[in-house]
């Protein structure tokens, strides 16, 4: 039995090195340099090219190296006998929260606006918001979303959350389903999107939903670029309904040079860095799953291919 690492736009060597240290008796190949494709039972993936997994007839486990799996399952034929798993890492979760908190506080205290004022040599004080008077809504109450919502509530934010199915979190107003989405968005100052990408969540950040935020509201998108309708966001910014947005994910990455987001001063862009997988800590879960597979035990963090999460 062997492991293959199949990465696009990510260096596989650190993963190969640390897995070889932790699994010294296991053969680990980096695609496309695979010695024996029939021996591969476990694939470690990040944005694999379309149809590549079909090359491995005895594949049994597909492990995403991220917190989501859409980048792995899209474009692949994955049989019912193949388990798909994802990374759940405390460091990944904590890093995401720190990113979100940074974005929220910049919005509350106008630091982005003052940065622009500096470029134009404008000295003008602006009214600011406070934590107890700010309502935050988190879309997606999975591992990352539930953690972020709980931490924000503990800091004193008025916190709401929405998910497809019913969830219950202490001190958080939880909504679910299509009808619950409208209730969750109403009265929101900061909207955080942490939803998985599925056919049902595509374009969820469109005009109809975003206009339900309070006037002057702020959007943080760390889910997927396909969640956001780009033109609708620009429309709401130009009409002063929303005051700004922090975007870490985009429909096309890297963001094309001619995209209007680059030139919009109300939009802050980061290059998909909200929460980067830490090879040292995340590899522990990969090793544990491989060992569980060998022992024919239940794997960690298995997702539904049909649901996409």
C-alpha positions as CSV (number, residue, x, y, z in Angstrom):
1,X,0.0,0.0,0.0
2,X,1.2,3.5,-0.8
3,X,0.3,7.2,-0.6
4,X,0.2,9.6,-3.5
5,X,0.4,13.4,-3.1
6,X,-1.5,15.3,-5.8
7,X,-1.1,19.0,-5.6
8,X,-1.7,22.0,-7.9
9,X,-0.5,25.4,-6.9
10,X,1.0,24.1,-3.7
11,X,4.4,22.7,-2.9
12,X,4.1,18.9,-2.1
13,X,7.6,18.5,-0.8
14,X,7.0,19.6,2.8
15,X,4.1,17.2,3.0
16,X,6.1,14.4,1.5
17,X,9.0,15.0,3.9
18,X,7.0,15.1,7.1
19,X,4.8,12.2,6.2
20,X,7.9,10.1,5.4
21,X,9.2,11.0,8.8
22,X,6.0,9.9,10.5
23,X,5.3,6.9,8.3
24,X,8.9,5.6,7.6
25,X,7.7,2.2,6.3
26,X,5.2,3.7,3.8
27,X,6.0,4.4,0.2
28,X,5.0,8.1,-0.6
29,X,5.0,9.3,-4.2
30,X,4.5,12.8,-5.6
31,X,2.3,12.8,-8.7
32,X,3.0,12.4,-11.6
33,X,6.1,10.4,-10.5
34,X,4.2,7.3,-9.2
35,X,6.1,4.0,-9.2
36,X,3.1,1.7,-9.1
37,X,-0.4,3.2,-9.4
38,X,-2.0,-0.1,-8.5
39,X,-0.5,0.1,-5.0
40,X,-1.9,3.5,-4.2
41,X,-4.7,3.3,-1.7
42,X,-4.5,6.8,-0.1
43,X,-4.4,10.1,-2.0
44,X,-3.5,13.5,-0.4
45,X,-5.0,16.2,-2.6
46,X,-5.2,19.9,-3.3
47,X,-7.0,21.0,-6.5
48,X,-6.1,17.8,-8.4
49,X,-6.5,18.0,-12.2
50,X,-9.7,16.8,-13.7
51,X,-10.1,13.0,-13.7
52,X,-6.7,12.3,-12.2
53,X,-8.0,10.0,-9.4
54,X,-9.3,7.5,-11.9
55,X,-5.7,6.5,-12.6
56,X,-5.6,4.7,-9.3
57,X,-7.8,1.5,-9.4
58,X,-7.3,0.6,-5.8
59,X,-7.8,4.0,-4.3
60,X,-9.8,3.9,-1.0
61,X,-9.2,7.2,0.7
62,X,-9.0,10.8,-0.6
63,X,-7.7,13.3,1.9
64,X,-8.1,17.0,1.3
65,X,-5.3,19.1,2.9
66,X,-7.8,21.9,3.5
67,X,-10.8,22.4,5.7
68,X,-13.1,21.9,2.7
69,X,-13.3,19.3,0.0
70,X,-14.9,21.1,-3.0
71,X,-11.4,21.7,-4.5
72,X,-10.9,17.9,-4.4
73,X,-14.2,16.3,-5.5
74,X,-15.1,18.7,-8.3
75,X,-14.1,17.2,-11.6
76,X,-13.4,13.7,-10.1
77,X,-15.3,10.5,-10.4
78,X,-15.4,9.2,-6.8
79,X,-17.0,5.8,-6.3
80,X,-19.1,5.1,-3.2
81,X,-16.3,2.8,-1.9
82,X,-13.9,5.8,-1.6
83,X,-13.9,7.8,1.6
84,X,-13.3,11.5,1.4
85,X,-11.9,13.3,4.4
86,X,-10.8,16.8,5.3
87,X,-8.4,18.6,7.7
88,X,-9.7,19.6,11.1
89,X,-6.9,21.3,12.9
90,X,-7.1,23.5,16.0
91,X,-4.4,25.8,14.5
92,X,-6.3,26.2,11.3
93,X,-9.4,27.1,13.3
94,X,-7.6,29.6,15.5
95,X,-5.9,31.3,12.5
96,X,-9.3,31.8,10.8
97,X,-10.7,33.5,13.9
98,X,-7.8,35.8,14.2
99,X,-8.2,36.8,10.5
100,X,-11.9,37.5,11.0
101,X,-11.4,39.5,14.2
102,X,-8.8,41.6,12.4
103,X,-11.3,42.4,9.6
104,X,-14.1,43.2,12.0
105,X,-12.0,45.6,14.1
106,X,-10.7,47.4,11.1
107,X,-14.3,48.0,10.1
108,X,-15.4,49.1,13.5
109,X,-12.5,51.6,14.0
110,X,-12.2,52.8,10.4
111,X,-8.6,51.9,10.0
112,X,-9.0,51.1,6.3
113,X,-10.6,54.4,5.7
114,X,-7.9,56.3,7.5
115,X,-5.3,54.4,5.4
116,X,-6.9,55.8,2.3
117,X,-7.2,59.3,3.9
118,X,-3.4,59.2,4.5
119,X,-2.8,58.7,0.8
120,X,-4.8,61.8,0.1
121,X,-3.5,63.8,3.1
122,X,-7.0,64.1,4.6
123,X,-7.2,64.8,8.3
124,X,-10.8,64.0,9.3
125,X,-12.2,62.2,12.4
126,X,-14.9,59.6,11.8
127,X,-17.5,58.1,14.1
128,X,-16.7,54.5,15.1
129,X,-18.6,51.5,16.3
130,X,-18.2,49.5,19.5
131,X,-18.3,45.8,20.1
132,X,-21.5,45.7,22.2
133,X,-23.4,47.7,19.6
134,X,-22.2,45.5,16.6
135,X,-24.2,42.6,15.3
136,X,-22.3,39.8,13.5
137,X,-23.8,37.1,11.5
138,X,-21.8,33.9,10.6
139,X,-23.0,31.9,7.6
140,X,-21.9,28.3,8.1
141,X,-21.8,26.8,11.6
142,X,-19.4,24.0,10.9
143,X,-16.1,23.6,12.7
144,X,-14.7,27.0,11.7
145,X,-18.0,28.9,11.9
146,X,-19.1,27.6,15.2
147,X,-15.8,28.4,16.7
148,X,-15.7,31.9,15.3
149,X,-19.3,32.7,16.4
150,X,-18.6,31.4,19.9
151,X,-15.5,33.5,20.3
152,X,-17.1,36.6,18.9
153,X,-20.0,36.2,21.3
154,X,-17.6,35.8,24.2
155,X,-16.0,39.1,23.2
156,X,-19.4,40.9,23.5
157,X,-20.6,41.0,19.9
158,X,-24.3,40.4,19.3
159,X,-23.9,37.2,17.4
160,X,-26.1,35.2,15.0
161,X,-25.5,32.3,12.8
162,X,-27.1,30.4,9.9
163,X,-26.7,26.9,8.6
164,X,-28.6,24.6,6.3
165,X,-29.7,22.3,9.1
166,X,-30.6,23.2,12.7
167,X,-27.8,24.0,15.1
168,X,-27.8,25.1,18.7
169,X,-24.9,27.2,20.2
170,X,-24.9,28.9,23.6
171,X,-25.5,32.7,23.5
172,X,-25.9,32.7,19.7
173,X,-29.1,33.2,17.8
174,X,-29.1,30.3,15.4
175,X,-31.2,30.1,12.2
176,X,-31.5,27.5,9.6
177,X,-33.1,26.7,6.2
178,X,-34.2,29.1,3.5
179,X,-36.7,31.0,5.7
180,X,-34.2,31.3,8.5
181,X,-31.6,33.0,6.2
182,X,-33.7,36.2,5.8
183,X,-34.1,36.4,9.6
184,X,-30.4,35.9,10.2
185,X,-29.4,38.6,7.7
186,X,-31.8,41.2,9.0
187,X,-30.2,43.7,11.3
188,X,-26.6,42.5,10.6
189,X,-23.7,44.9,10.7
190,X,-21.0,42.4,9.7
191,X,-21.7,39.3,7.6
192,X,-19.1,36.5,7.6
193,X,-19.3,33.8,5.0
194,X,-17.8,30.4,6.0
195,X,-20.2,28.2,4.0
196,X,-19.0,25.2,2.0
197,X,-19.4,25.5,-1.7
198,X,-22.3,23.5,-3.1
199,X,-24.9,24.1,-5.8
200,X,-27.3,25.3,-3.1
201,X,-24.8,27.9,-1.7
202,X,-23.5,29.2,-5.1
203,X,-24.3,33.0,-5.5
204,X,-25.8,33.1,-2.0
205,X,-24.0,36.5,-1.5
206,X,-26.1,38.2,-4.1
207,X,-28.2,41.4,-4.2
208,X,-31.3,39.9,-2.5
209,X,-29.4,38.7,0.5
210,X,-26.8,41.4,0.9
211,X,-29.3,44.2,0.8
212,X,-30.8,42.8,4.0
213,X,-27.8,43.9,6.0
214,X,-28.0,47.1,7.9
215,X,-27.1,50.2,5.9
216,X,-23.3,50.7,6.2
217,X,-22.8,47.0,6.7
218,X,-19.6,45.1,6.0
219,X,-19.0,41.8,4.2
220,X,-16.2,39.3,5.0
221,X,-16.0,36.4,2.5
222,X,-13.7,33.5,3.4
223,X,-15.8,30.8,2.0
224,X,-15.5,30.5,-1.8
225,X,-15.4,33.1,-4.6
226,X,-18.4,31.4,-6.2
227,X,-20.6,32.4,-3.2
228,X,-20.3,36.1,-4.1
229,X,-22.0,37.8,-7.0
230,X,-19.2,40.3,-7.8
231,X,-21.4,42.9,-9.6
232,X,-24.0,42.9,-6.9
233,X,-21.4,43.7,-4.2
234,X,-20.0,46.6,-6.4
235,X,-23.6,47.9,-6.8
236,X,-24.3,47.9,-3.1
237,X,-20.9,49.6,-2.4
238,X,-21.5,52.3,-5.0
239,X,-25.0,53.0,-3.6
240,X,-23.6,53.3,-0.1
241,X,-25.7,50.5,1.3
242,X,-22.6,48.6,2.2
243,X,-19.5,50.4,3.5
244,X,-16.9,47.9,2.5
245,X,-15.8,44.3,2.1
246,X,-12.9,42.1,3.0
247,X,-12.4,39.3,0.4
248,X,-10.0,36.4,0.7
249,X,-11.5,34.1,-2.0
250,X,-12.4,34.8,-5.6
251,X,-14.0,33.0,-8.6
252,X,-10.7,33.0,-10.3
253,X,-7.4,32.9,-8.4
254,X,-5.1,34.7,-8.7
255,X,-7.5,37.6,-9.2
256,X,-7.2,38.8,-12.8
257,X,-5.4,42.1,-13.2
258,X,-8.4,43.7,-14.9
259,X,-10.9,42.7,-12.3
260,X,-12.8,45.8,-10.8
261,X,-12.1,44.7,-7.2
262,X,-8.5,45.9,-7.6
263,X,-9.6,49.4,-8.2
264,X,-12.4,49.7,-5.6
265,X,-11.2,51.5,-2.5
266,X,-13.9,50.0,-0.4
267,X,-12.8,46.4,-1.0
268,X,-9.8,44.9,0.8
269,X,-8.2,42.0,-0.9
270,X,-6.0,39.2,0.6
271,X,-4.6,36.3,-1.5
272,X,-6.5,33.3,0.1
273,X,-4.5,33.5,3.3
274,X,-7.2,33.7,6.0
275,X,-6.2,30.3,7.3
276,X,-3.3,28.5,5.9
277,X,-2.9,24.8,6.6
278,X,0.1,24.2,9.0
279,X,1.9,21.1,7.7
280,X,3.4,20.3,11.1
281,X,0.1,20.1,12.9
282,X,-2.3,19.1,10.1
283,X,-0.1,16.2,9.1
284,X,-1.0,14.5,12.4
285,X,-4.6,14.0,11.3
286,X,-3.4,12.6,7.9
287,X,-1.2,10.1,9.6
288,X,-3.9,9.1,12.0
289,X,-6.4,8.6,9.1
290,X,-3.9,6.4,7.3
291,X,-3.2,4.3,10.3
292,X,-7.0,4.0,10.9
293,X,-7.4,2.9,7.3
294,X,-4.8,0.2,7.8
295,X,-6.5,-1.0,10.9
296,X,-9.9,-0.9,9.2
297,X,-11.2,1.6,11.8
298,X,-13.6,4.6,11.3
299,X,-11.8,7.5,9.7
300,X,-11.7,11.0,11.1
301,X,-13.6,14.0,9.4
302,X,-15.3,12.0,6.7
303,X,-17.5,14.2,4.4
304,X,-20.5,13.4,2.2
305,X,-19.5,13.6,-1.5
306,X,-23.2,14.2,-2.5
307,X,-23.5,17.1,0.0
308,X,-20.1,18.5,-0.5
309,X,-19.4,18.9,3.2
